[in-house]
Amino acid sequence: MSSLAFLIPLALMLGGAALAALFWSLRSSQYDDLDGAAERIFLEPDDDRADAVALGLSRGRTGPQSELTVSQSVKNGPAVEKGLDP
């Protein structure tokens, strides 16, 4: 009987926390665009990002060439990008 005095308020508090989390997610528009993320893969990427990926200037690249921008790489050409003198 003494365990019920502990478990019932605990269950009510957990249920209230779950209800508060549900209302927060509804109020902050978490369920408005359910299909957008799934369909975003089919959309064309931004032009700047596509150029950077084509030139090998992605974020994960490290080293002395990581500071190159897309315009510098296009202007200098592929020989400079690979570290070769033109």
C-alpha positions in Angstrom: 0.0 0.0 0.0 2.8 2.4 0.7 4.3 1.7 -2.7 1.1 3.0 -4.3 1.5 6.3 -2.5 4.8 6.7 -4.3 3.9 5.1 -7.7 0.6 7.0 -8.4 2.1 10.5 -8.1 5.1 9.4 -10.1 2.8 8.1 -12.9 0.8 11.3 -12.9 4.0 13.4 -13.1 5.3 11.3 -16.0 2.0 11.5 -17.8 1.9 15.3 -17.3 5.5 15.6 -18.7 4.5 13.6 -21.7 1.4 15.7 -22.3 3.5 18.9 -21.9 6.0 17.6 -24.5 3.1 16.8 -26.9 1.6 20.3 -26.5 5.1 21.8 -27.0 5.7 19.9 -30.2 2.3 20.9 -31.5 2.8 24.5 -30.6 6.3 24.7 -32.2 5.0 23.2 -35.5 6.9 20.0 -35.4 4.3 18.1 -37.4 3.5 20.7 -40.1 5.8 19.4 -42.9 5.9 15.6 -42.6 6.7 14.9 -46.3 9.2 17.8 -46.9 12.3 16.0 -45.6 11.4 12.8 -47.5 10.9 14.7 -50.8 13.9 17.1 -50.4 16.2 14.4 -51.8 14.5 14.7 -55.2 15.1 18.5 -55.4 18.0 20.0 -57.3 20.8 21.2 -55.0 21.8 24.9 -54.8 24.0 26.0 -57.7 26.8 27.1 -55.3 26.9 23.9 -53.5 26.9 21.8 -56.7 29.8 23.8 -58.0 31.8 23.3 -54.8 31.1 19.5 -54.9 32.1 19.3 -58.5 35.4 21.0 -57.8 36.1 18.9 -54.7 35.8 21.8 -52.3 33.4 20.1 -49.8 33.5 20.9 -46.1 35.2 17.7 -45.2 38.4 18.5 -47.1 41.4 19.5 -45.1 44.8 20.7 -45.8 46.2 23.8 -47.5 43.6 23.8 -50.2 40.7 23.9 -47.8 40.7 27.7 -47.9 40.1 27.9 -51.7 36.8 29.2 -52.7 34.9 28.2 -55.8 35.8 31.3 -57.7 39.5 31.0 -56.9 39.5 27.4 -58.1 37.7 28.2 -61.3 40.0 31.2 -62.0 43.2 29.3 -61.3 42.2 26.1 -63.0 42.6 22.5 -62.1 46.4 22.5 -62.2 46.6 25.0 -59.3 43.9 23.1 -57.4 46.0 19.9 -57.5 49.1 21.8 -56.4 50.8 21.8 -59.8 52.5 24.9 -61.3 50.8 26.0 -64.5 
